[in-house]
Amino acid sequence: MRRGKLFRTHFLRRCRQVRPGARHAAGLSYNLAAITDGAFAPTITSALVMNFGIQTLGWYLGAMAVIALVALVFFRESKDVDFEQ
């Protein structure tokens, strides 16, 4: 699933349907997330490897995986939820 599709599911239909070419908050948040994900992760891993060795890269990736799994546990399924209420 693409991240853009995931963002669209969190907004009401009337909020998602804007005129063609209009900018909206979902697009902004998607692009800011892509920038921060792409900017900080390589910087952090480079600093860890240079200061503490290559094995810290594995620890960092493992910690990020644990954080993602914990976050996933707290998400609720929303495919059957009527957002038009």
N, C-alpha and C positions, 0 to 999 in steps of 0.2 A: 504494500500500500504506500502510495506517495504521501509525503507530509502535507502537500497542498490539499489533498482530498480529506485528510484528517482534520485540518483546520476548518474546512467548510462545514463539517458535521457539527461543529460547536455553535453555529449561529442559526437563527431562525431564517426561514426561506425569504421572508420580506427584507431581512437585513442583507442577505447574500445577493439578491437580485438588484444590482445597481446598473446604471446605464453603461453601455459598452465603452471600454477604455477608462472607466473611472477607477481611481485608486481607493482602496479601502483598507481597514485595519488588518484583515487576514493576510493580505499581501505584504504589508509592512512587517508584521510579526514574523512571517515566514522568512522574509529576506534578512531581518535582523538575526534570527536564529541561525540561518545559514552562515552569516558573517561571523558570529561569535563562535559557532562550532568550528568553523574553518580557521579561525585566528588563534584561539587560545589553546586548543588541544595540542597542536604541534609545538607551540612555545613551551608548554608545560612539560611535554615529553622530552624535548631537547634539553631543558634545564635539568630534569631528573637524571637523564642518561649521562650528561656531562659531569654532574656533581656526585652522583651515587653509583653509577654503573648501569649496565644494560639490564640487569635483573630487576631494577626498579620499574622499568617499562612494563614488565609482566605484572608487577604488583599494582601499578597504576591502572592498567587495563582491567585487571581483576576487580579492583575497587569500583571502577566505573560500571562494570557489568553487575555487580551486587547492587549498586545504587539504582540502576535501571530496572532490575528485577523487583526490588522493593517498591519502586514507583508503580510498576506494572500491577502489583498485588492490590494497590489502592485504587486503580482505575475501575470504573463500572462500565459494563457493556451498554452501549446506547443505540444499538441497531433497531430495537423495537420501541424506543421512546418517541412519543409524539411531541415534537418541539413546537408545534403550532398552538399549543394551549395558551 
